[in-house]
Amino acid sequence: MTEVSKTGRKLVVVSGYYGFNNLGDEAILEELVSELKTLVALEDIVVLSQDPNATANLYGVKAINRWQISKIAGLMGQTKLFISGGGGLFQDTGSIKSVIYYGGLINIARMAGAKVMVYAQGLGPLKAQLSKILTRQTFRRVSAIAVRDPGSQKMLKDWHIDSTLTGDPVWLLTPGELPESIVRDLGRAKEHGKLLALSLRAGGGFDSEHIACLANTLIKTIKEPCTVMLLPLQKNQDTEPLAYFRECYQKLGGKTLEPDTSLLKLPSQWLALLGAADLLIGMRLHSLIMALSAEVPVIGIAYDPKVKAVMEEFNQPILPYQSKSAADCAPIWQTTIAQTLANLQSGKLAISKTLTSVKSGACQNQAIIAKMLAQ
């Protein structure tokens, strides 16, 4: 455990998109807390959260409301290390607010004398010039920067800012224990053939016609018994497109499974759930990362460059759809899905080789934290 510094600083304060019920970000937090527990006392970890009570109860740490800026500023005088947590925090897809908020926290920490680490982040997209300026100025004041992808590292290099290419911390998450009722549901589904997991989200140009086309393509392509498991990783964005897929798929005679995911309290349990599938078709980045981490072959729906990057890194197929009508998509989708299902075992072997490398990279995140706490 790290000793209290001569200045009395001992807290590690963690910021990120936490407490919003986004599975990917919560998975990052679960792994980060696991790493921190080996380095500092649990009572010295403070997480800034949208739902501090839930965060404190889930991970056993202290948590405060992420919008109580005066309280956060007061903590910084006791903070040894401020961690700007993983994920895509510095982006302006919706607005510049995210860049201002997360950059502002880093600047508050620096002005209070705390060390700052950017932890396994993916930068961008940064469309507005002001977003780029603020991000560049903020990152120049950071003690250590770890990025999860080569594109983010290149952006920083172009700005003459040093960084370390590590990896997404979720690669290191350990599967949790599933509730017995879900284990039974999975067992019954797998008794009757393949279990295909599906992750969809609203937006990204993957519209209702594409969803209907996907349902129709699966019915035409999969000749053996198969159950499609619907996985809403972020309910407010995922429930509607998955419900529409269910409607289309069941009308065509397909069978679906919807596990009671309200029973899953930790992201590590979702990892175990995804690991039960034979194949995942996914939009959400962390559905793909979790499946690949469990050595489950995947087919990506690349609504975002970060999804495409992971698919290319693992040499996994993508369903092309952007700038294409549903009718144009159907033939290539059918071929892609058929080939992937026919080569599941070789797909697992290919994943295993790359997985060793990405896990090694992700391990560097904790090493950087340890080094900073030891200084």
LINFENTA-V198975 format. One record per run of one state. SS is the DSSP state (h for helix, s for strand, l for the rest). FROM is the first residue (numbers start at 1). TO is the last residue. If there is no record, write none. Layout:
((SS	FROM	TO) (SS	FROM	TO))
//
This chain:
((l	1	10) (s	11	15) (l	16	22) (h	23	37) (l	38	41) (h	42	44) (s	45	49) (l	50	51) (h	52	59) (l	60	61) (s	62	65) (l	66	68) (h	69	78) (s	79	84) (l	85	86) (s	87	87) (l	88	96) (h	97	111) (l	112	114) (s	115	121) (l	122	128) (h	129	139) (l	140	143) (s	144	147) (l	148	149) (h	150	158) (l	159	163) (s	164	165) (l	166	168) (h	169	172) (l	173	179) (h	180	191) (l	192	193) (s	194	199) (l	200	207) (h	208	221) (l	222	225) (s	226	230) (l	231	234) (h	235	251) (l	252	254) (s	255	257) (l	258	260) (h	261	263) (l	264	266) (h	267	275) (l	276	278) (s	279	282) (l	283	284) (h	285	293) (l	294	297) (s	298	300) (l	301	304) (h	305	313) (l	314	317) (s	318	318) (l	319	325) (h	326	342) (l	343	343) (h	344	374) (l	375	375))
//
